[in-house]
Amino acid sequence: MKKSFIPLAATGVVAALALTGCGQAGQGGATTEDGRTVLTMWTHSAGNPAELAVYQQIISDYNASQDKYEVKTESFPQGAYNDAIVAAAASGDLPCLLDLDGPIMPNWAWANYLQPLNISSDITDKLLPTAVGKYNDEIYSAGYWDAALGIFARKSVLDANGIRIPTIEQPWTADEFDAALATLKAAGYDTPIDLGAEDKGEWWPYAYSPFLQSFGGDLIDRDTMLSADGALNGPDAVKWGTWFQDLFKKGYANSGGTVGNQEFVDGKVALSYTGVWNGLASVDAVGDDLLILPPPDLGNGPKIGGGSWQWGISASCSDPEGAREYLEFSFDDKYIAQFADEQLVIPATEAATEASKYFNSTDGALRPFAEFSKEYAVLRPETPAYAVISTTFETAAKDIMNGADVQSALDAAVTEIDTNIESNDGYGAK
């Protein structure tokens, strides 16, 4: 997962296509000159040479390991990828293998773009729960990694201001966190913490709905996946919204910075709520003074967002057994560790984590992120309605940040989400 988050709005097109009954035949069935069956594969990684290099290595190794299949890949720019999938589905030209951002999977499964993954449980049982995508209790996708958020700080700054250094065992409480921000504000930081509020799109639910969940609210009632009422506009959610609004009202955070972690590196802010992808640059810039801290416990334990890019098999794949064979080959710990170290993402298996340069438990500079992912990660709701939930939450949270009445903003969000779910007959929720 990169800091530039792919928008999920394209899934609304997916839903529309599904409702009008567009089918798809998919790719597959072609053969090479030496008689191998071609397995087509699409990835969003055209702009990420490090990630692509690992895929190319896996594909080369797999193709050389047997003589029945040949995997051929096509890479797309991340920003254009979802639209390419939607267009391919409409024209009946989906590849056999495709990667997808975790939250989008239930919509694509509901729209019959995907088939159940059905790779060996020996593989999926070893993965982080947030690296396994489920819809209606079936696994449709699995990934080699996850991402994680934390709070960057300088030990010298916290020590100089008498602020306790939180740990996984004893994170900051809500009162401690607010007191720390007030202390840092009084110490001369115009903006004590960079929350990344200048960013847009999927960053907002990924980064800020975990705070909502730590207060005890949520984006939807996960027991039924049929309504956001009570979860997104109940008393706990209102407490979250009031707290979130106050961060900006009190000048502890703002939305006027630049996307990334540069304000922290430059010492303009004391704390930065950011992701593992910024970790190594901060280690290099700050050195031994860098602390990677857990998020605060706002009442129901610390929470961070979970679920990153994963792999699925299209419903129209003409040789799903070959696609599964390739995927099972690809989930080797050596490849998972390579992805992690090349991209700065959390390895999805414990063995790969220990093999990783940056995440191992002995001297991994980014080890705290692996622990946060294991202890705190919460998947965004596994429902086809998530695309609407995502954009609706972003709108409501931005309105709250800018001073809107919290209850009214959340009530409006619930109405929009529930209307969408009802208009789609509950998306087949069981």
VOZA-440227 format. One record per residue (C-alpha): residue in one letter; chain; residue number from 1; x, y, z negated. Coordinates in pm, whole numbers. Example, Ala and Ser with C-alpha at 12.3 -4.5 7.8 and 13.67 -1.06 7.14 Angstrom:
BEGIN
+---+---+-----+--------+--------+--------+
! r ! c !   k !     c1 !     c2 !     c3 !
+---+---+-----+--------+--------+--------+
! a ! A !   1 !   1230 !   -450 !   -780 !
! s ! A !   2 !   1367 !   -106 !   -714 !
+---+---+-----+--------+--------+--------+
END
This chain:
BEGIN
+---+---+-----+--------+--------+--------+
! r ! c !   k !     c1 !     c2 !     c3 !
+---+---+-----+--------+--------+--------+
! m ! A !   1 !      0 !      0 !      0 !
! k ! A !   2 !    132 !    339 !     93 !
! k ! A !   3 !     51 !    673 !    -63 !
! s ! A !   4 !   -131 !    764 !    259 !
! f ! A !   5 !   -452 !    570 !    205 !
! i ! A !   6 !   -647 !    439 !    500 !
! p ! A !   7 !  -1003 !    576 !    500 !
! l ! A !   8 !  -1281 !    323 !    464 !
! a ! A !   9 !  -1542 !    523 !    652 !
! a ! A !  10 !  -1501 !    301 !    957 !
! t ! A !  11 !  -1677 !     24 !    771 !
! g ! A !  12 !  -1998 !    217 !    813 !
! v ! A !  13 !  -1961 !    144 !   1183 !
! v ! A !  14 !  -1910 !   -221 !   1094 !
! a ! A !  15 !  -2237 !   -224 !    907 !
! a ! A !  16 !  -2418 !    -58 !   1193 !
! l ! A !  17 !  -2287 !   -310 !   1441 !
! a ! A !  18 !  -2384 !   -598 !   1219 !
! l ! A !  19 !  -2736 !   -466 !   1176 !
! t ! A !  20 !  -2784 !   -441 !   1551 !
! g ! A !  21 !  -2679 !   -801 !   1592 !
! c ! A !  22 !  -2357 !   -755 !   1787 !
! g ! A !  23 !  -2176 !  -1085 !   1803 !
! q ! A !  24 !  -1815 !  -1161 !   1877 !
! a ! A !  25 !  -1635 !  -1444 !   2049 !
! g ! A !  26 !  -1284 !  -1358 !   1937 !
! q ! A !  27 !   -943 !  -1440 !   2076 !
! g ! A !  28 !   -766 !  -1773 !   2073 !
! g ! A !  29 !   -740 !  -2082 !   2285 !
! a ! A !  30 !   -471 !  -1955 !   2525 !
! t ! A !  31 !   -163 !  -2170 !   2568 !
! t ! A !  32 !    201 !  -2100 !   2639 !
! e ! A !  33 !    398 !  -2249 !   2926 !
! d ! A !  34 !    522 !  -2526 !   2697 !
! g ! A !  35 !    168 !  -2614 !   2588 !
! r ! A !  36 !    148 !  -2439 !   2252 !
! t ! A !  37 !   -179 !  -2288 !   2136 !
! v ! A !  38 !   -147 !  -1913 !   2094 !
! l ! A !  39 !   -260 !  -1767 !   1761 !
! t ! A !  40 !   -325 !  -1395 !   1798 !
! m ! A !  41 !   -245 !  -1173 !   1500 !
! w ! A !  42 !   -310 !   -803 !   1436 !
! t ! A !  43 !   -152 !   -587 !   1168 !
! h ! A !  44 !   -180 !   -223 !   1064 !
! s ! A !  45 !    198 !   -193 !   1019 !
! a ! A !  46 !    312 !    -19 !   1339 !
! g ! A !  47 !    449 !    274 !   1140 !
! n ! A !  48 !    628 !     61 !    881 !
! p ! A !  49 !    943 !    -97 !   1027 !
! a ! A !  50 !   1045 !   -263 !    699 !
! e ! A !  51 !    712 !   -444 !    670 !
! l ! A !  52 !    712 !   -536 !   1037 !
! a ! A !  53 !   1060 !   -683 !   1008 !
! v ! A !  54 !    941 !   -929 !    742 !
! y ! A !  55 !    644 !  -1031 !    955 !
! q ! A !  56 !    870 !  -1082 !   1254 !
! q ! A !  57 !   1094 !  -1303 !   1043 !
! i ! A !  58 !    802 !  -1512 !    918 !
! i ! A !  59 !    662 !  -1551 !   1269 !
! s ! A !  60 !   1001 !  -1644 !   1411 !
! d ! A !  61 !   1056 !  -1899 !   1136 !
! y ! A !  62 !    708 !  -2047 !   1175 !
! n ! A !  63 !    724 !  -2068 !   1554 !
! a ! A !  64 !   1058 !  -2246 !   1526 !
! s ! A !  65 !    931 !  -2486 !   1260 !
! q ! A !  66 !    675 !  -2666 !   1477 !
! d ! A !  67 !    573 !  -2705 !   1842 !
! k ! A !  68 !    193 !  -2693 !   1829 !
! y ! A !  69 !    126 !  -2321 !   1778 !
! e ! A !  70 !    283 !  -1990 !   1872 !
! v ! A !  71 !    189 !  -1680 !   1676 !
! k ! A !  72 !    188 !  -1358 !   1876 !
! t ! A !  73 !    139 !  -1030 !   1695 !
! e ! A !  74 !     23 !   -681 !   1785 !
! s ! A !  75 !     78 !   -387 !   1552 !
! f ! A !  76 !   -138 !    -76 !   1523 !
! p ! A !  77 !    -84 !    258 !   1349 !
! q ! A !  78 !   -250 !    245 !   1008 !
! g ! A !  79 !   -480 !    538 !   1078 !
! a ! A !  80 !   -623 !    376 !   1391 !
! y ! A !  81 !   -640 !     19 !   1268 !
! n ! A !  82 !   -993 !     -3 !   1126 !
! d ! A !  83 !  -1139 !    155 !   1439 !
! a ! A !  84 !   -950 !    -98 !   1652 !
! i ! A !  85 !  -1101 !   -383 !   1451 !
! v ! A !  86 !  -1452 !   -238 !   1484 !
! a ! A !  87 !  -1412 !   -196 !   1859 !
! a ! A !  88 !  -1271 !   -547 !   1899 !
! a ! A !  89 !  -1559 !   -695 !   1702 !
! a ! A !  90 !  -1811 !   -513 !   1919 !
! s ! A !  91 !  -1650 !   -643 !   2237 !
! g ! A !  92 !  -1597 !   -997 !   2109 !
! d ! A !  93 !  -1220 !   -966 !   2109 !
! l ! A !  94 !  -1107 !  -1006 !   1748 !
! p ! A !  95 !   -774 !  -1181 !   1691 !
! c ! A !  96 !   -751 !  -1504 !   1496 !
! l ! A !  97 !   -544 !  -1348 !   1218 !
! l ! A !  98 !   -594 !   -994 !   1090 !
! d ! A !  99 !   -482 !   -796 !    791 !
! l ! A ! 100 !   -724 !   -579 !    600 !
! d ! A ! 101 !   -729 !   -346 !    302 !
! g ! A ! 102 !   -872 !   -542 !      9 !
! p ! A ! 103 !  -1179 !   -325 !    -60 !
! i ! A ! 104 !  -1295 !   -350 !    301 !
! m ! A ! 105 !  -1307 !   -728 !    305 !
! p ! A ! 106 !  -1661 !   -782 !    164 !
! n ! A ! 107 !  -1806 !   -557 !    433 !
! w ! A ! 108 !  -1628 !   -748 !    707 !
! a ! A ! 109 !  -1727 !  -1083 !    557 !
! w ! A ! 110 !  -2091 !   -970 !    532 !
! a ! A ! 111 !  -2077 !   -850 !    892 !
! n ! A ! 112 !  -1953 !  -1196 !    997 !
! y ! A ! 113 !  -1614 !  -1069 !   1109 !
! l ! A ! 114 !  -1440 !  -1317 !    880 !
! q ! A ! 115 !  -1470 !  -1680 !    784 !
! p ! A ! 116 !  -1380 !  -1825 !    444 !
! l ! A ! 117 !  -1004 !  -1850 !    420 !
! n ! A ! 118 !   -986 !  -2213 !    302 !
! i ! A ! 119 !   -611 !  -2221 !    254 !
! s ! A ! 120 !   -473 !  -2448 !    -17 !
! s ! A ! 121 !   -575 !  -2364 !   -372 !
! d ! A ! 122 !   -216 !  -2445 !   -468 !
! i ! A ! 123 !   -135 !  -2111 !   -304 !
! t ! A ! 124 !   -428 !  -1895 !   -412 !
! d ! A ! 125 !   -416 !  -2018 !   -773 !
! k ! A ! 126 !    -62 !  -1878 !   -805 !
! l ! A ! 127 !   -148 !  -1535 !   -673 !
! l ! A ! 128 !   -236 !  -1231 !   -879 !
! p ! A ! 129 !   -616 !  -1219 !   -910 !
! t ! A ! 130 !   -611 !   -883 !   -735 !
! a ! A ! 131 !   -431 !  -1041 !   -435 !
! v ! A ! 132 !   -724 !  -1276 !   -369 !
! g ! A ! 133 !  -1033 !  -1137 !   -197 !
! k ! A ! 134 !  -1369 !  -1293 !   -279 !
! y ! A ! 135 !  -1718 !  -1233 !   -147 !
! n ! A ! 136 !  -2019 !  -1426 !   -279 !
! d ! A ! 137 !  -1778 !  -1643 !   -478 !
! e ! A ! 138 !  -1583 !  -1755 !   -170 !
! i ! A ! 139 !  -1224 !  -1659 !    -88 !
! y ! A ! 140 !  -1203 !  -1467 !    239 !
! s ! A ! 141 !   -859 !  -1306 !    213 !
! a ! A ! 142 !   -528 !  -1327 !     31 !
! g ! A ! 143 !   -224 !  -1103 !     14 !
! y ! A ! 144 !    146 !  -1114 !    -55 !
! w ! A ! 145 !    146 !   -816 !   -286 !
! d ! A ! 146 !    -46 !   -557 !   -484 !
! a ! A ! 147 !     31 !   -199 !   -577 !
! a ! A ! 148 !     15 !    -32 !   -917 !
! l ! A ! 149 !     -5 !    311 !  -1076 !
! g ! A ! 150 !    165 !    446 !  -1384 !
! i ! A ! 151 !    279 !    772 !  -1541 !
! f ! A ! 152 !    631 !    897 !  -1478 !
! a ! A ! 153 !    796 !   1101 !  -1753 !
! r ! A ! 154 !   1140 !   1207 !  -1868 !
! k ! A ! 155 !   1242 !   1067 !  -2204 !
! s ! A ! 156 !   1429 !   1387 !  -2286 !
! v ! A ! 157 !   1113 !   1595 !  -2233 !
! l ! A ! 158 !    894 !   1377 !  -2452 !
! d ! A ! 159 !   1159 !   1360 !  -2724 !
! a ! A ! 160 !   1214 !   1736 !  -2720 !
! n ! A ! 161 !    842 !   1794 !  -2768 !
! g ! A ! 162 !    786 !   1528 !  -3034 !
! i ! A ! 163 !    563 !   1317 !  -2812 !
! r ! A ! 164 !    546 !    945 !  -2884 !
! i ! A ! 165 !    659 !    720 !  -2600 !
! p ! A ! 166 !    368 !    483 !  -2527 !
! t ! A ! 167 !    413 !    113 !  -2457 !
! i ! A ! 168 !    201 !   -164 !  -2307 !
! e ! A ! 169 !    135 !   -284 !  -2661 !
! q ! A ! 170 !     48 !     66 !  -2783 !
! p ! A ! 171 !    -52 !    301 !  -2500 !
! w ! A ! 172 !   -155 !    656 !  -2564 !
! t ! A ! 173 !   -507 !    696 !  -2696 !
! a ! A ! 174 !   -732 !    955 !  -2536 !
! d ! A ! 175 !   -656 !   1195 !  -2822 !
! e ! A ! 176 !   -281 !   1136 !  -2793 !
! f ! A ! 177 !   -289 !   1189 !  -2419 !
! d ! A ! 178 !   -481 !   1514 !  -2448 !
! a ! A ! 179 !   -252 !   1630 !  -2730 !
! a ! A ! 180 !     55 !   1551 !  -2520 !
! l ! A ! 181 !    -81 !   1759 !  -2232 !
! a ! A ! 182 !   -160 !   2048 !  -2467 !
! t ! A ! 183 !    190 !   2031 !  -2615 !
! l ! A ! 184 !    354 !   2029 !  -2273 !
! k ! A ! 185 !    136 !   2318 !  -2160 !
! a ! A ! 186 !    245 !   2517 !  -2465 !
! a ! A ! 187 !    607 !   2423 !  -2393 !
! g ! A ! 188 !    593 !   2616 !  -2066 !
! y ! A ! 189 !    470 !   2374 !  -1801 !
! d ! A ! 190 !    209 !   2559 !  -1597 !
! t ! A ! 191 !     72 !   2219 !  -1492 !
! p ! A ! 192 !    181 !   1943 !  -1731 !
! i ! A ! 193 !     69 !   1651 !  -1512 !
! d ! A ! 194 !     48 !   1587 !  -1139 !
! l ! A ! 195 !   -261 !   1370 !  -1089 !
! g ! A ! 196 !   -236 !   1370 !   -710 !
! a ! A ! 197 !   -567 !   1555 !   -674 !
! e ! A ! 198 !   -449 !   1721 !   -354 !
! d ! A ! 199 !   -477 !   1381 !   -185 !
! k ! A ! 200 !   -799 !   1258 !    -25 !
! g ! A ! 201 !   -989 !    951 !     85 !
! e ! A ! 202 !   -940 !    617 !    -84 !
! w ! A ! 203 !   -687 !    764 !   -327 !
! w ! A ! 204 !   -976 !    910 !   -527 !
! p ! A ! 205 !  -1157 !    589 !   -624 !
! y ! A ! 206 !   -829 !    397 !   -637 !
! a ! A ! 207 !   -668 !    644 !   -876 !
! y ! A ! 208 !   -956 !    789 !  -1076 !
! s ! A ! 209 !  -1225 !    522 !  -1107 !
! p ! A ! 210 !   -993 !    328 !  -1343 !
! f ! A ! 211 !  -1019 !    623 !  -1584 !
! l ! A ! 212 !  -1397 !    592 !  -1554 !
! q ! A ! 213 !  -1369 !    221 !  -1632 !
! s ! A ! 214 !  -1143 !    292 !  -1928 !
! f ! A ! 215 !  -1421 !    510 !  -2068 !
! g ! A ! 216 !  -1665 !    219 !  -2023 !
! g ! A ! 217 !  -1838 !    328 !  -1703 !
! d ! A ! 218 !  -1801 !    186 !  -1354 !
! l ! A ! 219 !  -1878 !    246 !   -988 !
! i ! A ! 220 !  -2164 !     -6 !   -983 !
! d ! A ! 221 !  -2331 !   -265 !  -1203 !
! r ! A ! 222 !  -2102 !   -557 !  -1124 !
! d ! A ! 223 !  -2341 !   -814 !  -1264 !
! t ! A ! 224 !  -2580 !   -761 !   -972 !
! m ! A ! 225 !  -2393 !   -534 !   -724 !
! l ! A ! 226 !  -2737 !   -387 !   -651 !
! s ! A ! 227 !  -2729 !    -51 !   -830 !
! a ! A ! 228 !  -2493 !    212 !   -967 !
! d ! A ! 229 !  -2757 !    340 !  -1207 !
! g ! A ! 230 !  -2633 !    336 !  -1565 !
! a ! A ! 231 !  -2278 !    244 !  -1466 !
! l ! A ! 232 !  -2190 !    563 !  -1275 !
! n ! A ! 233 !  -2424 !    807 !  -1448 !
! g ! A ! 234 !  -2467 !    668 !  -1799 !
! p ! A ! 235 !  -2323 !    819 !  -2120 !
! d ! A ! 236 !  -1976 !    667 !  -2073 !
! a ! A ! 237 !  -1955 !    793 !  -1717 !
! v ! A ! 238 !  -2058 !   1141 !  -1829 !
! k ! A ! 239 !  -1785 !   1133 !  -2092 !
! w ! A ! 240 !  -1538 !   1045 !  -1819 !
! g ! A ! 241 !  -1663 !   1325 !  -1594 !
! t ! A ! 242 !  -1643 !   1582 !  -1873 !
! w ! A ! 243 !  -1291 !   1471 !  -1961 !
! f ! A ! 244 !  -1183 !   1472 !  -1596 !
! q ! A ! 245 !  -1326 !   1820 !  -1541 !
! d ! A ! 246 !  -1153 !   1949 !  -1854 !
! l ! A ! 247 !   -812 !   1838 !  -1725 !
! f ! A ! 248 !   -846 !   2099 !  -1451 !
! k ! A ! 249 !  -1040 !   2355 !  -1654 !
! k ! A ! 250 !   -766 !   2360 !  -1920 !
! g ! A ! 251 !   -491 !   2385 !  -1662 !
! y ! A ! 252 !   -340 !   2047 !  -1741 !
! a ! A ! 253 !   -375 !   1944 !  -1375 !
! n ! A ! 254 !   -454 !   2109 !  -1044 !
! s ! A ! 255 !   -526 !   2022 !   -685 !
! g ! A ! 256 !   -285 !   2266 !   -527 !
! g ! A ! 257 !     31 !   2058 !   -507 !
! t ! A ! 258 !    173 !   1848 !   -227 !
! v ! A ! 259 !    104 !   1480 !   -172 !
! g ! A ! 260 !    382 !   1274 !   -325 !
! n ! A ! 261 !    597 !   1295 !   -634 !
! q ! A ! 262 !    823 !   1590 !   -555 !
! e ! A ! 263 !    688 !   1822 !   -825 !
! f ! A ! 264 !    797 !   1569 !  -1087 !
! v ! A ! 265 !   1136 !   1510 !   -928 !
! d ! A ! 266 !   1191 !   1887 !   -923 !
! g ! A ! 267 !   1088 !   1922 !  -1288 !
! k ! A ! 268 !    788 !   2143 !  -1211 !
! v ! A ! 269 !    557 !   1902 !  -1394 !
! a ! A ! 270 !    638 !   1695 !  -1700 !
! l ! A ! 271 !    426 !   1392 !  -1607 !
! s ! A ! 272 !    321 !   1235 !  -1278 !
! y ! A ! 273 !     39 !    985 !  -1230 !
! t ! A ! 274 !    165 !    802 !   -926 !
! g ! A ! 275 !    238 !    470 !   -766 !
! v ! A ! 276 !    508 !    211 !   -739 !
! w ! A ! 277 !    588 !    334 !   -387 !
! n ! A ! 278 !    743 !    647 !   -545 !
! g ! A ! 279 !    935 !    450 !   -807 !
! l ! A ! 280 !   1275 !    397 !   -651 !
! a ! A ! 281 !   1313 !    757 !   -536 !
! s ! A ! 282 !   1237 !    870 !   -891 !
! v ! A ! 283 !   1485 !    621 !  -1037 !
! d ! A ! 284 !   1749 !    760 !   -802 !
! a ! A ! 285 !   1662 !   1122 !   -880 !
! v ! A ! 286 !   1606 !   1103 !  -1256 !
! g ! A ! 287 !   1826 !    810 !  -1354 !
! d ! A ! 288 !   1821 !    670 !  -1705 !
! d ! A ! 289 !   1600 !    954 !  -1825 !
! l ! A ! 290 !   1305 !    816 !  -1626 !
! l ! A ! 291 !   1018 !    650 !  -1812 !
! i ! A ! 292 !    749 !    449 !  -1635 !
! l ! A ! 293 !    456 !    463 !  -1875 !
! p ! A ! 294 !    118 !    290 !  -1888 !
! p ! A ! 295 !   -202 !    489 !  -1834 !
! p ! A ! 296 !   -387 !    600 !  -2147 !
! d ! A ! 297 !   -646 !    392 !  -2326 !
! l ! A ! 298 !   -958 !    607 !  -2300 !
! g ! A ! 299 !  -1168 !    374 !  -2512 !
! n ! A ! 300 !  -1188 !     40 !  -2331 !
! g ! A ! 301 !   -823 !    -30 !  -2262 !
! p ! A ! 302 !   -594 !    109 !  -1992 !
! k ! A ! 303 !   -705 !     39 !  -1635 !
! i ! A ! 304 !   -547 !     77 !  -1292 !
! g ! A ! 305 !   -681 !      3 !   -946 !
! g ! A ! 306 !   -608 !   -335 !   -790 !
! g ! A ! 307 !   -633 !   -488 !   -445 !
! s ! A ! 308 !   -410 !   -405 !   -149 !
! w ! A ! 309 !   -356 !   -535 !    204 !
! q ! A ! 310 !   -448 !   -898 !    258 !
! w ! A ! 311 !   -489 !  -1149 !    539 !
! g ! A ! 312 !   -803 !  -1307 !    677 !
! i ! A ! 313 !   -915 !  -1530 !    964 !
! s ! A ! 314 !  -1178 !  -1402 !   1204 !
! a ! A ! 315 !  -1506 !  -1589 !   1224 !
! s ! A ! 316 !  -1451 !  -1627 !   1598 !
! c ! A ! 317 !  -1100 !  -1774 !   1580 !
! s ! A ! 318 !  -1094 !  -2074 !   1812 !
! d ! A ! 319 !   -827 !  -2257 !   1611 !
! p ! A ! 320 !   -878 !  -2175 !   1242 !
! e ! A ! 321 !   -674 !  -2477 !   1134 !
! g ! A ! 322 !   -373 !  -2333 !   1313 !
! a ! A ! 323 !   -433 !  -1994 !   1153 !
! r ! A ! 324 !   -449 !  -2158 !    810 !
! e ! A ! 325 !   -132 !  -2353 !    877 !
! y ! A ! 326 !     50 !  -2029 !    962 !
! l ! A ! 327 !    -83 !  -1851 !    653 !
! e ! A ! 328 !     16 !  -2136 !    424 !
! f ! A ! 329 !    365 !  -2126 !    573 !
! s ! A ! 330 !    384 !  -1750 !    521 !
! f ! A ! 331 !    306 !  -1757 !    149 !
! d ! A ! 332 !    656 !  -1874 !     64 !
! d ! A ! 333 !    797 !  -1695 !   -242 !
! k ! A ! 334 !   1104 !  -1586 !    -47 !
! y ! A ! 335 !    887 !  -1387 !    195 !
! i ! A ! 336 !    674 !  -1244 !    -85 !
! a ! A ! 337 !    986 !  -1124 !   -267 !
! q ! A ! 338 !   1120 !   -976 !     57 !
! f ! A ! 339 !    798 !   -783 !    116 !
! a ! A ! 340 !    817 !   -653 !   -242 !
! d ! A ! 341 !   1171 !   -524 !   -222 !
! e ! A ! 342 !   1144 !   -382 !    129 !
! q ! A ! 343 !    818 !   -197 !     63 !
! l ! A ! 344 !    822 !   -139 !   -314 !
! v ! A ! 345 !    506 !   -337 !   -384 !
! i ! A ! 346 !    421 !   -585 !   -659 !
! p ! A ! 347 !    498 !   -948 !   -567 !
! a ! A ! 348 !    182 !  -1159 !   -583 !
! t ! A ! 349 !    346 !  -1462 !   -748 !
! e ! A ! 350 !    546 !  -1496 !  -1066 !
! a ! A ! 351 !    825 !  -1682 !   -888 !
! a ! A ! 352 !    860 !  -1407 !   -627 !
! t ! A ! 353 !    855 !  -1145 !   -902 !
! e ! A ! 354 !   1151 !  -1310 !  -1073 !
! a ! A ! 355 !   1330 !  -1340 !   -739 !
! s ! A ! 356 !   1273 !   -972 !   -663 !
! k ! A ! 357 !   1552 !   -722 !   -705 !
! y ! A ! 358 !   1326 !   -448 !   -838 !
! f ! A ! 359 !   1055 !   -634 !  -1032 !
! n ! A ! 360 !   1233 !   -919 !  -1211 !
! s ! A ! 361 !   1214 !   -934 !  -1591 !
! t ! A ! 362 !   1590 !   -912 !  -1647 !
! d ! A ! 363 !   1698 !   -587 !  -1486 !
! g ! A ! 364 !   1424 !   -486 !  -1241 !
! a ! A ! 365 !   1413 !   -107 !  -1230 !
! l ! A ! 366 !   1044 !   -114 !  -1140 !
! r ! A ! 367 !    947 !   -400 !  -1372 !
! p ! A ! 368 !    686 !   -196 !  -1565 !
! f ! A ! 369 !    467 !   -179 !  -1256 !
! a ! A ! 370 !    453 !   -559 !  -1235 !
! e ! A ! 371 !    343 !   -567 !  -1598 !
! f ! A ! 372 !     81 !   -297 !  -1543 !
! s ! A ! 373 !    -58 !   -488 !  -1246 !
! k ! A ! 374 !    -85 !   -806 !  -1449 !
! e ! A ! 375 !   -235 !   -643 !  -1759 !
! y ! A ! 376 !   -451 !   -357 !  -1635 !
! a ! A ! 377 !   -556 !   -402 !  -1272 !
! v ! A ! 378 !   -927 !   -390 !  -1185 !
! l ! A ! 379 !  -1051 !   -465 !   -836 !
! r ! A ! 380 !  -1269 !   -211 !   -670 !
! p ! A ! 381 !  -1621 !   -357 !   -647 !
! e ! A ! 382 !  -1633 !   -658 !   -415 !
! t ! A ! 383 !  -1943 !   -554 !   -227 !
! p ! A ! 384 !  -2014 !   -457 !    136 !
! a ! A ! 385 !  -2142 !   -128 !     -5 !
! y ! A ! 386 !  -1794 !    -28 !   -116 !
! a ! A ! 387 !  -1729 !    199 !    183 !
! v ! A ! 388 !  -2025 !    413 !     75 !
! i ! A ! 389 !  -1930 !    387 !   -292 !
! s ! A ! 390 !  -1580 !    508 !   -209 !
! t ! A ! 391 !  -1676 !    822 !    -18 !
! t ! A ! 392 !  -1962 !    901 !   -255 !
! f ! A ! 393 !  -1738 !    876 !   -559 !
! e ! A ! 394 !  -1478 !   1098 !   -393 !
! t ! A ! 395 !  -1740 !   1366 !   -327 !
! a ! A ! 396 !  -1879 !   1350 !   -681 !
! a ! A ! 397 !  -1536 !   1353 !   -848 !
! k ! A ! 398 !  -1422 !   1649 !   -638 !
! d ! A ! 399 !  -1741 !   1837 !   -722 !
! i ! A ! 400 !  -1683 !   1764 !  -1091 !
! m ! A ! 401 !  -1322 !   1878 !  -1064 !
! n ! A ! 402 !  -1445 !   2203 !   -912 !
! g ! A ! 403 !  -1690 !   2272 !  -1195 !
! a ! A ! 404 !  -2018 !   2104 !  -1096 !
! d ! A ! 405 !  -2259 !   1985 !  -1363 !
! v ! A ! 406 !  -2131 !   1638 !  -1447 !
! q ! A ! 407 !  -2465 !   1463 !  -1498 !
! s ! A ! 408 !  -2615 !   1610 !  -1183 !
! a ! A ! 409 !  -2312 !   1515 !   -971 !
! l ! A ! 410 !  -2318 !   1158 !  -1098 !
! d ! A ! 411 !  -2696 !   1125 !  -1059 !
! a ! A ! 412 !  -2663 !   1238 !   -697 !
! a ! A ! 413 !  -2391 !    982 !   -638 !
! v ! A ! 414 !  -2606 !    704 !   -782 !
! t ! A ! 415 !  -2898 !    803 !   -561 !
! e ! A ! 416 !  -2680 !    792 !   -249 !
! i ! A ! 417 !  -2524 !    456 !   -335 !
! d ! A ! 418 !  -2851 !    292 !   -436 !
! t ! A ! 419 !  -3028 !    422 !   -127 !
! n ! A ! 420 !  -2760 !    268 !     94 !
! i ! A ! 421 !  -2780 !    -68 !    -84 !
! e ! A ! 422 !  -3160 !    -74 !    -65 !
! s ! A ! 423 !  -3158 !     19 !    303 !
! n ! A ! 424 !  -2935 !   -281 !    370 !
! d ! A ! 425 !  -3150 !   -523 !    166 !
! g ! A ! 426 !  -2889 !   -549 !   -105 !
! y ! A ! 427 !  -2621 !   -666 !    141 !
! g ! A ! 428 !  -2721 !  -1022 !     65 !
! a ! A ! 429 !  -2603 !  -1001 !   -295 !
! k ! A ! 430 !  -2651 !  -1330 !   -480 !
+---+---+-----+--------+--------+--------+
END
